[in-house]
Amino acid sequence: KFASGKSAQEAHEAVRPTDLSYTPEKVAALIPLEQSKLYALIYNRFVASQMKPAVFSVTQVEVKCDKGLFKAQGKILKFAGFRKVLAPGGKQEDTMLPDLKEKQKLNLQELVGSQHFTQPPSRYGEASLVKVLEKEGIGRPSTYATIISKIQERFYVEVKERRFFATDIGIKVIDLLVEYFPTVMDLKFTSQMEEELDQIETNVVPRNKVLDDFFAPFSSSMTDAKTKMPGAMEKCPQCGKEIIERYSRRGRFYGCAGYPECNYIKRAEGVEPREKPILTEHICPSCGKQMLQRSGKTGPFLGCSGYPDCKTTMNFDPEGVPVVTTKPTEHTCEKCSKPMVIREGKRGPFLACTGYPKCKNAKDVDAQGNLIVQTDLGVKCEKCSGPMNVRKGPRGPFLGCAAYPKCRSTKPIPEELKEKVNLMYPPPPKVDIPEIEITDTCPECDGPMKLRPGRKGFFLGCTKYPKCKGTKPLDPELAEKLEFPGMNK
């Protein structure tokens, strides 16, 4: 019996070799090519695991140059061993050295200098985190996905550019657990427990002994945590249960242990109270009530004083002018039954579910906010044969499969449908570009630039676009020359 590796799953064997007479050559004629390649890989790896190691003849030469010492190493394969069956891919087996004698003088042919900058360890992604779990012997392959999903569900980490960043909640939770449960939080504890469970399976260690050795110190740590952990002794003034420390997206707070039956909460010490809403002179465009200035993650914004009956909100533009960001509608999301609101996006207004980000249902609306009803255009998807709908993209309308995101098939608008589509999505009016001499050069390629219209007004763009995408904002002097100064906000 062979000893299992640390990350082996003895209860989840995928392959058990039974008969070596079924060589890859014999099996190749009976199964498809892809399966044949997989079978050969498994077969050769198993056979290689039973063979002797490879033997190399290694020679190391030390070359002295003034105060420097250089080393060169050569190796020659003497006995192939398991490499006869499983040769390393892309690696040169032999590295030959020239004939050299001891104390022989050498001539310098070339001196190549290289510079290397050390980099701090990169943050973990899913793949690199799994590698660390495997290395430390934490968990098994069947539990890696659960570990990664749990730390995100509980907001211990957040993902930015496919990398994990610890949140304030995660840092605080780890600090408390390390302080009150140092043994359990030790990396060696988990790997040792995995080994002991394997020993229980093979009757090497009695089950009760492992449980007793674990429970006694864990029970003591639990008692200390209940009595000494911050917030553990205070009682809820509403129901008498314990007040415990909790965490949310907005930070730390204290809440009743009887939640959700009791919803008592209080602010944690050192946490600044949230600013009270300020009544403003701005009027809600939806219901006519006054707007309140509130503080959010991205800064101040206006919210209707009729909330939650009216959920209209407004942001401030760079000049401090309120801009409507959400407008309530009578529409209800057919996916989650929550109300839908009109939001302002990069390509104009659209209808979005208030259940975002859990529900990402969205629909197109016209400039007045009226829902654009999709009609059957008679065009079928080439991939799934389903109907195709008109969708809005950065370059205008196009046809997309109605089964999106399951089917992502797209195609341009046919000539015979362009007139009909233009009624649904009227093309934006063309902007007359003033004839003004531009002397600025592109910051990317030093080429000439020209005046271009954008969503937020005119800007300078490279004439070599799309090969060069260099841009520049207008300087104040050039902005004054424009015929339409209102577009330069």
C-alpha positions, 0 to 999 in steps of 0.5 A: 500500500502506497502512502497518499499525498497530502492533498489526495482524496481517498474517498474520491478515486477517479482511476484505479489501474487494473490491467497493464496489458491494455497498452495505449497502442491497443486501446487507441483503435477502440476509443476516440482520439481525445480519450486515447490521449488521456488514457495514454497520459494516465497509463504512462504516469502510472507505469512511470511511478513504478520505475526507478529514478533517472541517473545523471552524471553532473559536473560543476566547474568553478571559474575565478575572475579577480574577486568574482567566482562563476559556476557552470554546470553540465549533466549527462543522462546515464540511466533513463529510468522512469523518463523512458516512459515519461519524458519531460516536455520541452526540456533538454536532457543533456547540457554539455561542457567543453573539455576543461583542465584544472587551473586552465586559463580561459578567455572572455568572449562576451560579458552580458549584464542584466538588471533584476528588480525584486517585486513584492509578492502578488496578491492571491487570485483563485488559482494561486490561493488554491496552490497555497492551500495545497502546499499548506495541506489545508482542505481537499480539492473537493472543498477549495471551491467552498472556501473561496466562495465563503470568504466572498459571501461573508465579505472577508475579501473583495475581488478587484481585477481578479485578485483578492483584497482583504476587507476591514471585516475580514481583517477584524475577524482574523484578528479576533480569531487569532487572539482567542483561537490561536491553536485553531487558526494555526496553519499546521492545525488544519493539515495535522487534523487532516492527517489524523482523520486519515489515521482514523480511517486506517485505524491507526489512531482511535477516534475518541482520542482525536476528539478528546485532544481537540475538544478540551483546549477548544472548549477552554478557548470558547469560554474565554471568547464568550467572556472576554471578546468585545461586546459579549457581555452587554445585554440587549435593552429590547429583548435581553439577549447578548449584544454581539459585534457584527460587520456589514459593508459599511463597517463594524457595529453591535447588534442583538444576537436575536436577529432577525426577531430583534433588530436592535443595533448600536454604533461601535465605539470610534465609528463616526455617526452617519451625517444626518440628511439635509433638506434642500431646495431641490424638488423631486422630478417624480413626486414633487417633494423636496430632496434630501442631501445624503452621504454615500460611498461615492460622496454626497447625493440627493434622495427624495424625502418621500423614500421609500415610497419614492426612490428617485435619486440625483447625483451632482455633476462637476459644477454642483448641478443635480443630475437625475440618476434614478427615476421610479416607474410603474414597471415590475421586473419579470425575473424577481418581481422588484420595481424597476427604475430608469437609470442614466448610463453611458449610452443614455437612459435605460430601465433597470431592476432595483434588485441589482446586483443580484438581478441584472435585468435591464431594458431599453427606453427611448429619450422620454423614458418610455419602454421600447417594446421589442417586436418580432423582426423575423430574424433567427439566431444562427446558433440556437435558432431563437429570435433575435432582438435589437440591442444598443451598443457603443457603435449603435443598434445591432441584433443580439440573440434573445437568449442572452447570456446563454447565447451571445450570437450577434449580427449587424442590422440588415439593410431591409430592417434599418428603417424599422430599427431607426424608428425604435432607436432614432440615430443621434443628431449630427453635431456640426464641428466648427472649423478651427485650426488645431495646433496641438500634437498628439501626446501618444504619437506626436501626430496632428490632432482634430476637434471631435464631439463626445458625450460630454462635449468637444475634445481633441483626438488624434487623426490617426485613430483607431491606430492611435487613440491619443486624446486631449481636453480643450484648453480654456483659450480653444474652448472660447473659440468654439461656436457652441460653448455650452457643449464644453461642460 
